């Protein structure tokens, strides 16, 4: 037999796989994984945890407000309209 180069063997194996199955690997949209130091990994995890907790708090507040069905209105006691219910009378 004749010697087959590695490139020819790779192309032959790839062609054989294409004949055998219709499954294809999806294209790589993101950059490949990279190694991080422990400090970088911890910093990312802490940041993600804080973002998650902030989102959970926001969601909990929203659900509580919906459950209580309260509406926050602006309160300005300095206005004259808010003082109309009071009448000052002298007893003398």
Phi, psi and omega per residue, in radians:
X1 nan 2.743 3.118
X2 -1.506 2.656 3.137
X3 -1.328 2.306 -3.131
X4 -1.828 2.237 3.132
X5 -1.259 2.813 -3.125
X6 -1.127 -0.596 3.125
X7 -1.142 -0.768 3.120
X8 -1.126 -0.719 3.128
X9 -1.102 -0.726 3.134
X10 -1.110 -0.773 3.121
X11 -1.122 -0.675 3.132
X12 -1.159 -0.758 3.117
X13 -1.125 -0.687 3.125
X14 -1.126 -0.756 3.123
X15 -1.103 -0.697 3.116
X16 -1.092 -0.752 3.102
X17 -1.090 -0.681 3.122
X18 -1.138 -0.559 3.116
X19 -1.317 -0.568 -3.039
X20 -1.403 -0.718 -3.019
X21 -2.338 2.671 3.086
X22 -1.670 -0.058 -3.117
X23 -1.230 2.387 3.127
X24 -2.259 2.582 3.039
X25 -1.298 2.424 3.106
X26 -1.193 2.652 3.121
X27 -1.153 2.602 -3.123
X28 -1.441 1.950 -3.103
X29 -1.574 -0.447 -3.081
X30 -1.948 2.830 3.106
X31 -1.184 2.683 -3.137
X32 -1.123 2.822 -3.117
X33 -1.081 2.582 3.103
X34 -2.266 2.701 -3.136
X35 -1.377 2.426 3.095
X36 -2.061 2.665 3.022
X37 -1.322 2.870 3.136
X38 -1.056 -0.717 -3.126
X39 -1.095 -0.758 3.115
X40 -1.121 -0.706 3.138
X41 -1.110 -0.769 3.128
X42 -1.123 -0.730 3.139
X43 -1.075 -0.731 3.129
X44 -1.152 -0.738 3.142
X45 -1.131 -0.707 3.115
X46 -1.117 -0.753 3.137
X47 -1.092 -0.773 3.135
X48 -1.142 -0.665 3.126
X49 -1.128 -0.756 3.122
X50 -1.103 -0.744 3.120
X51 -1.114 -0.699 3.125
X52 -1.129 -0.779 -3.134
X53 -1.159 -0.656 3.092
X54 -1.117 -0.717 3.122
X55 -1.170 -0.682 3.112
X56 -1.131 -0.720 3.124
X57 -1.120 -0.725 3.125
X58 -1.109 -0.757 3.119
X59 -1.132 -0.727 3.133
X60 -1.113 -0.738 3.112
X61 -1.112 -0.694 3.133
X62 -1.145 -0.766 3.130
X63 -1.142 -0.696 3.117
X64 -1.119 -0.734 3.115
X65 -1.108 -0.690 3.107
X66 -1.168 -0.680 -3.126
X67 -1.178 -0.724 -3.119
X68 -1.386 -0.318 3.132
X69 0.934 0.796 3.098
X70 -1.754 2.601 3.099
X71 -2.125 2.297 3.138
X72 -1.511 2.088 3.097
X73 -1.932 2.714 -3.134
X74 -1.363 2.314 -3.121
X75 -2.036 2.041 3.137
X76 -2.243 1.669 -3.084
X77 -1.261 -0.155 -3.111
X78 -1.334 -0.308 -3.095
X79 -1.215 2.594 3.137
X80 -1.185 -0.559 -3.098
X81 -1.106 -0.557 -3.125
X82 -1.331 -0.275 -3.117
X83 -1.747 0.034 -3.074
X84 -1.189 -0.440 -3.106
X85 -1.262 -0.265 -3.129
X86 -1.661 2.352 3.056
X87 -2.192 2.252 3.139
X88 -1.684 2.135 3.138
X89 -2.197 2.427 3.044
X90 -1.585 2.377 -3.138
X91 -1.340 -0.369 -3.077
X92 -1.288 nan nan
